[in-house]
Amino acid sequence: MDQSVLDAQIRWPDVPAAYGWLSLTARGEWRLHPLGDAYLGGLGEGITNIQILSFFGRNYAAEPTGEWFFQNGPQRVYVRLDAAPFVVRLDPTLGALVSHNGQIIEQVTQWLLDEDGQLYTQTNLGPARIDDRDLGLLADRLMTAHAQSLLEALEQSDLTQTPATGLDFFDPTGVFAALAQPAAFAMVQRKDLPSILNFVANPKAPLPTAPL
């Protein structure tokens, strides 16, 4: 986090947290909800200012309980996640997987495919979804130890009887360093992803406690 943000938390430690003002789309776009109603699922407003987007990305973190937030100076602003805490793209030029906030993924330890064909992963940064625009490239890149691609494994499986689960996938070419080690693959229901990957998709303000 920015040093100025860390300093602000020390100077003003009791600023109430904000809920419902910010969301992260399935393609890694920050959206603002001026009415504080992100929890209702609305689209919100796009943010185009590069400096603001960079500030969001540098000061983005998580609670141990799986709630992700943007630290806006002394105030913690919790984020509705439309897919996962991170959205990841493949950058063949860098040979890297890059998160929506510009961080390099160093390691992938798990792959999860939902019923809509969207691919999620557990990384050293935290839970992530692969940007759907890069699914084709990644599906061709990931291989089993027997040189079967992820796409081939899915095409050859009867997903209602013998789904392609229990396999490990990695990138044998070594192009993407984060994919060098085999990671387990499983098929899951999208509704189960937050509990499997340990994140809170739609944080809500805690109910006030009754006076004693």
C-alpha positions in Angstrom: 0.0 0.0 0.0 1.0 3.6 -0.4 2.9 5.0 2.5 0.4 7.9 2.7 -2.4 5.5 3.0 -0.7 3.6 5.8 0.0 6.9 7.6 -3.6 8.0 7.3 -4.8 4.8 9.0 -2.6 5.5 11.9 -3.7 9.1 12.2 -7.4 8.4 11.8 -7.9 4.8 13.1 -11.7 5.0 13.7 -13.1 6.0 10.3 -16.1 3.8 9.5 -15.8 1.3 6.6 -17.9 1.9 3.5 -20.0 -0.8 1.8 -21.8 -0.8 -1.6 -19.7 1.9 -3.4 -17.3 -0.1 -5.5 -17.4 -3.3 -7.6 -14.9 -5.3 -9.7 -16.3 -6.8 -13.0 -15.5 -10.2 -14.4 -13.1 -8.5 -16.7 -11.3 -6.6 -14.0 -12.9 -3.2 -14.4 -13.5 -1.0 -11.3 -17.1 0.4 -11.2 -18.4 3.1 -8.9 -21.9 3.0 -7.3 -22.7 6.6 -6.3 -25.8 5.6 -4.4 -24.0 3.0 -2.3 -26.1 0.2 -3.7 -23.6 -2.2 -5.3 -24.9 -5.0 -3.1 -28.1 -4.9 -5.3 -26.1 -6.0 -8.3 -26.3 -3.0 -10.5 -23.7 -2.2 -13.2 -22.5 1.1 -11.7 -20.4 3.7 -13.5 -17.1 3.2 -15.3 -13.9 4.8 -14.0 -11.5 6.1 -16.7 -9.0 8.3 -14.8 -5.7 6.4 -15.0 -4.4 7.9 -11.7 -7.5 6.8 -9.8 -7.4 3.3 -11.3 -3.7 3.0 -10.4 -4.4 4.2 -6.8 -7.1 1.5 -6.5 -4.8 -1.2 -7.7 -2.0 -0.3 -5.4 -4.2 -0.1 -2.3 -6.2 -3.3 -2.8 -6.1 -6.0 -0.1 -8.1 -8.5 1.8 -9.3 -9.3 5.3 -8.5 -12.8 6.7 -12.2 -13.5 6.4 -12.0 -13.1 2.6 -13.6 -9.7 2.2 -11.6 -7.6 -0.3 -11.3 -3.8 0.0 -9.8 -0.7 -1.4 -8.0 1.4 1.3 -9.0 5.0 0.6 -6.7 6.8 3.0 -8.1 6.0 6.5 -11.3 4.5 5.1 -11.8 0.9 4.1 -14.1 0.5 1.0 -15.3 -3.0 0.6 -15.6 -4.3 -3.0 -18.3 -6.4 -4.6 -16.7 -9.1 -6.7 -18.5 -10.1 -9.9 -16.2 -13.0 -10.5 -13.1 -13.2 -8.2 -10.7 -10.9 -6.3 -8.3 -10.9 -9.2 -8.9 -11.1 -13.0 -5.9 -12.4 -14.9 -4.7 -11.9 -18.5 -1.9 -13.7 -20.3 0.9 -11.6 -21.6 3.1 -13.7 -24.0 5.5 -10.9 -24.4 6.4 -10.9 -20.7 5.8 -14.6 -20.4 3.6 -13.8 -17.5 0.0 -13.9 -16.1 -0.9 -10.3 -15.1 -3.7 -9.4 -12.7 -6.2 -6.6 -13.3 -4.2 -4.3 -11.0 -0.9 -4.9 -12.8 0.7 -7.6 -10.5 2.6 -10.5 -11.9 1.3 -13.9 -10.9 4.2 -16.1 -9.7 2.4 -19.4 -9.0 -0.8 -21.2 -9.8 -1.8 -24.0 -7.4 -5.4 -24.9 -8.5 -7.7 -24.7 -11.5 -11.5 -24.7 -11.3 -14.0 -24.7 -14.2 -17.6 -23.6 -13.7 -20.7 -24.7 -15.5 -20.4 -21.7 -17.9 -17.0 -22.7 -19.0 -15.2 -19.9 -17.1 -11.8 -20.8 -15.6 -10.8 -19.8 -12.1 -7.5 -20.4 -10.2 -5.9 -20.1 -6.9 -2.7 -18.0 -7.2 0.0 -16.6 -4.9 -1.9 -13.3 -4.8 -5.3 -14.9 -4.1 -8.3 -16.3 -6.0 -8.6 -15.2 -9.6 -10.6 -15.7 -12.8 -9.0 -15.9 -16.2 -10.2 -13.1 -18.4 -12.6 -14.8 -20.8 -10.8 -13.2 -23.8 -7.7 -15.4 -23.0 -9.5 -18.7 -22.4 -8.7 -20.1 -25.8 -5.0 -19.3 -25.5 -4.8 -20.8 -22.1 -6.8 -23.9 -22.9 -4.3 -24.8 -25.7 -1.3 -24.0 -23.5 -2.2 -26.1 -20.4 -1.3 -29.8 -20.7 -1.4 -32.9 -18.6 1.8 -35.0 -18.1 0.6 -37.1 -21.0 0.5 -34.1 -23.4 -3.3 -33.8 -23.4 -4.5 -30.2 -23.5 -7.2 -28.9 -21.3 -9.4 -28.4 -24.3 -8.9 -32.0 -25.5 -9.6 -33.3 -22.0 -12.9 -31.4 -21.9 -13.9 -32.5 -25.4 -13.2 -36.1 -24.6 -15.1 -36.1 -21.4 -18.8 -36.8 -20.9 -19.3 -34.0 -18.4 -22.5 -35.6 -17.0 -20.8 -38.9 -16.3 -17.0 -38.7 -16.3 -16.0 -35.1 -16.1 -12.3 -34.1 -16.6 -11.6 -33.9 -12.9 -8.6 -35.3 -11.0 -6.1 -34.1 -13.6 -3.2 -31.8 -13.2 -2.3 -29.2 -15.8 0.8 -27.1 -16.5 2.6 -25.3 -19.3 5.3 -27.7 -20.6 6.8 -25.0 -22.9 7.9 -22.9 -20.0 6.6 -19.7 -21.7 4.5 -18.8 -18.7 6.6 -19.1 -15.5 3.6 -19.2 -13.2 2.3 -22.4 -15.0 5.6 -24.4 -14.7 4.3 -26.6 -11.9 1.3 -29.0 -12.3 -1.9 -27.7 -10.6 -4.9 -29.8 -9.8 -8.1 -29.3 -11.9 -11.7 -29.8 -10.9 -15.2 -28.8 -12.2 -17.4 -26.9 -9.8 -20.6 -25.0 -9.6 -20.1 -21.2 -9.8 -22.2 -20.7 -6.6 -19.6 -22.7 -4.7 -16.5 -20.8 -5.9 -16.4 -18.2 -3.0 -16.4 -20.9 -0.4 -13.9 -23.1 -2.2 -11.5 -20.2 -2.9 -12.3 -18.4 0.4 -13.6 -15.0 -0.7 -16.7 -13.0 0.0 -18.4 -12.0 -3.3 -20.7 -9.3 -2.0 -19.6 -7.9 1.4 -22.4 -6.2 3.3 -22.2 -3.9 6.3 -22.6 -5.8 9.6 -25.9 -5.3 11.4 -25.7 -2.9 14.4 -25.4 -4.5 17.7 -28.2 -4.0 20.2 -27.4 -1.9 23.3 -26.9 -3.8 26.5 
